[in-house]
Amino acid sequence: MFLEAKNVNTYYGESHVLQDLSLNLEKGETVALLGRNGMGKSTTIKSIMGLVSPRSGEITFKGTKIAGLPSYRIARMGIAYVPEERRIFPNLSVLDNMQISIRKNGERETEATDRWNLERIYEHFPVLKDRTSQKGAYLSGGEQQMLAIARALMGNPDLLLVDEPTEGLAPIIVKEVRDVLAEIGEAGVTILLVEHNLKVAMSLADRVYLMGKAKVGFSGTVEELEAQPDIRAEYLEV
């Protein structure tokens, strides 16, 4: 199994946010994690990335246990994180924002054909090539989202964790972000996607997990979910 979480319990103080959560990803999949607000989707991603530490349970990545490790070590193992807030560096140029994620020599060497470098990034994100010298603070919301994804890719990850990439974006920009994520998946990067836009998520995902309060309530293929409107209503409709 490429990534596996088993019976993960994560707390914020005394609030039990994830309760025996289990999920898995195979290499090369795009998996969507969906549910209403406050169900624990972002906490799931943060638990995998080491931004919060589960109190119990197990998370393994390519056979290595990672639960409780610091996030920088998890990143060096090949997991990248695109946060909901984007968190680009506003006073750095687009180029500097991307180059800050380049790994030092000797860290996770990859085959030349698998490497994400500036040339390849600009093929997928032509708007960033036009903004190379511009500071992050002066980018539009959509451009900042593109930059956040590009910055993560410059670390040449095997697994990309993406949290709400289309939130707050205009419909035309939503389509651009969706298309970029599709290209990344087609390039072989495994993706775990938290996304409130059901149409976007279903168009990208191979499989879907639906979260109820603090735990997974449904898992299956996109086709299986589409065939069960009652399940969609139970876990997704307000």
C-alpha positions in Angstrom: 0.0 0.0 0.0 1.4 3.4 -1.0 -0.3 5.4 1.9 -2.4 3.8 4.6 -4.0 5.3 7.7 -5.4 2.9 10.2 -7.5 3.7 13.3 -6.1 7.3 13.5 -7.3 9.4 16.5 -6.4 13.0 16.5 -7.3 15.6 19.0 -7.3 19.4 19.4 -7.0 19.8 23.1 -9.8 17.6 24.4 -11.8 17.8 21.1 -11.7 14.3 19.5 -11.5 15.4 15.8 -10.6 12.1 14.1 -12.0 8.9 15.6 -10.5 5.7 14.4 -10.1 7.1 10.8 -8.8 4.7 8.2 -8.1 5.2 4.5 -5.6 4.2 1.9 -4.2 5.3 -1.5 -2.5 3.3 -4.2 0.4 4.7 -6.2 -0.9 6.9 -9.1 -4.4 7.4 -7.7 -6.3 10.6 -7.2 -8.5 10.1 -4.2 -11.1 12.7 -3.0 -11.9 13.2 0.6 -15.3 14.9 0.8 -17.8 15.9 3.5 -19.5 18.8 5.1 -17.5 21.5 6.9 -16.2 20.5 10.3 -16.0 16.7 9.6 -12.2 16.5 10.0 -11.1 16.5 6.3 -8.3 19.1 6.8 -7.3 17.5 10.0 -6.8 14.2 8.1 -4.4 15.8 5.7 -2.6 17.6 8.5 -2.3 14.4 10.5 -0.6 12.8 7.4 1.7 15.7 6.9 2.7 15.8 10.6 1.3 19.3 11.3 -0.8 17.7 14.0 0.2 14.4 15.8 -2.3 11.6 16.2 -2.6 10.3 19.7 -3.0 6.8 18.4 -3.3 4.8 15.2 -0.9 4.2 12.4 0.0 6.1 9.2 2.4 4.4 6.8 3.9 5.8 3.6 5.6 3.4 1.2 5.9 0.9 4.1 7.4 3.4 6.6 5.6 4.6 9.7 5.2 8.4 9.7 2.6 9.2 12.3 4.2 11.6 14.8 7.2 12.5 12.7 7.9 16.2 12.2 6.6 17.6 9.0 10.0 18.4 7.5 11.0 14.7 7.7 7.7 13.7 6.1 8.3 16.2 3.3 11.8 14.8 2.7 10.2 11.3 2.3 8.2 12.6 -0.7 4.9 14.1 0.6 4.0 17.7 -0.3 1.2 19.8 1.1 -0.9 22.6 -0.6 -2.7 24.3 2.3 -6.1 25.7 2.1 -4.7 29.2 2.9 -2.1 28.8 0.1 0.6 30.5 2.4 2.8 31.7 -0.4 5.5 34.2 0.7 4.0 37.6 -0.3 7.3 39.5 -0.3 9.2 36.9 -2.5 8.9 36.8 -6.2 7.1 34.0 -8.0 10.5 32.5 -8.9 11.8 32.6 -5.3 8.6 31.1 -4.0 9.1 28.1 -6.2 12.9 27.8 -5.8 12.5 27.7 -2.0 11.1 24.1 -2.4 14.0 22.7 -4.4 15.7 19.9 -2.5 19.4 19.9 -1.8 21.6 17.5 -3.7 21.3 14.0 -2.4 17.7 14.4 -1.1 15.3 12.1 -2.9 17.0 11.9 -6.3 14.5 11.1 -9.0 14.7 10.0 -12.6 15.2 12.9 -14.9 11.9 12.2 -16.7 10.1 12.4 -13.3 11.6 15.7 -12.1 9.5 18.8 -11.8 11.8 21.7 -12.7 11.1 25.2 -13.9 10.8 24.3 -17.5 8.2 21.6 -16.7 6.4 23.9 -14.2 6.1 26.6 -16.8 4.6 24.1 -19.3 1.8 23.4 -16.8 1.5 26.9 -15.4 2.2 29.4 -18.2 0.7 32.2 -16.2 3.5 31.9 -13.7 6.1 32.3 -16.4 4.6 35.6 -17.2 4.8 36.6 -13.5 8.3 35.3 -12.7 9.6 38.5 -11.2 6.3 39.6 -9.6 5.9 39.4 -5.8 3.5 36.9 -4.5 1.4 39.6 -2.8 0.4 41.1 -6.2 -0.9 37.9 -7.7 -4.6 37.2 -8.0 -6.2 34.5 -5.9 -6.1 32.0 -8.8 -2.5 32.8 -9.5 -1.6 32.4 -5.9 -3.3 28.9 -5.9 -1.3 28.0 -9.0 1.9 29.1 -7.3 1.1 27.1 -4.2 0.7 24.0 -6.3 3.8 24.7 -8.3 5.9 25.3 -5.2 4.8 21.9 -3.8 5.7 20.2 -7.1 9.2 21.7 -7.2 10.0 19.4 -4.3 9.3 16.5 -6.6 6.8 14.7 -4.4 5.4 11.2 -4.8 2.2 12.2 -3.0 0.5 15.6 -3.1 -2.0 16.6 -0.4 -4.2 19.4 -1.6 -6.7 21.1 0.7 -9.6 23.1 -0.9 -7.8 24.3 -4.1 -10.8 25.9 -5.7 -12.3 27.7 -2.7 -13.1 31.3 -3.3 -12.1 31.3 -7.0 -14.1 32.5 -9.9 -15.6 29.7 -12.1 -13.2 30.2 -15.0 -10.2 29.9 -12.6 -11.8 26.9 -10.9 -11.6 25.2 -14.3 -8.0 26.1 -14.7 -7.0 24.7 -11.3 -9.0 21.6 -12.0 -7.3 21.1 -15.3 -3.9 21.6 -13.8 -4.6 18.9 -11.1 -5.8 16.5 -13.8 -2.5 17.0 -15.7 -0.5 16.4 -12.5 -2.4 13.2 -11.8 -1.8 12.1 -15.4 1.9 12.8 -14.9 1.9 10.0 -12.2 1.7 12.0 -9.0 -0.6 10.5 -6.4 -3.1 13.0 -5.0 -5.2 13.2 -1.9 -7.7 16.0 -2.5 -10.0 17.7 -0.1 -12.5 19.7 -2.2 -15.9 21.3 -1.5 -16.8 21.5 -5.2 -18.4 18.0 -5.9 -18.3 18.4 -9.6 -14.6 19.2 -9.6 -13.8 16.4 -7.1 -15.8 13.8 -9.0 -14.2 14.7 -12.3 -10.7 14.2 -10.9 -11.0 11.3 -8.5 -10.5 7.6 -9.1 -12.0 6.8 -5.6 -13.9 8.8 -3.0 -14.1 8.8 0.8 -17.0 10.6 2.4 -16.5 11.8 6.0 -19.2 11.9 8.6 -18.4 13.4 12.0 -14.7 12.6 12.7 -14.7 9.3 10.7 -15.1 7.8 7.2 -18.7 6.9 6.4 -18.4 5.8 2.8 -15.6 4.7 0.5 -15.9 3.6 -3.1 -15.4 4.5 -6.7 -16.8 7.6 -8.3 -19.2 5.4 -10.2 -20.4 3.7 -7.0 -21.1 7.1 -5.4 -22.9 8.4 -8.4 -25.2 5.4 -8.3 -26.2 6.1 -4.7 -27.9 9.5 -4.4 -29.0 8.7 -0.9 -25.4 8.4 0.3 -24.6 11.7 -1.4 -27.5 13.3 0.4 -26.5 11.9 3.8 -22.9 13.0 3.7 -22.8 16.0 1.4 -26.1 17.9 1.3 -26.8 20.6 3.9 
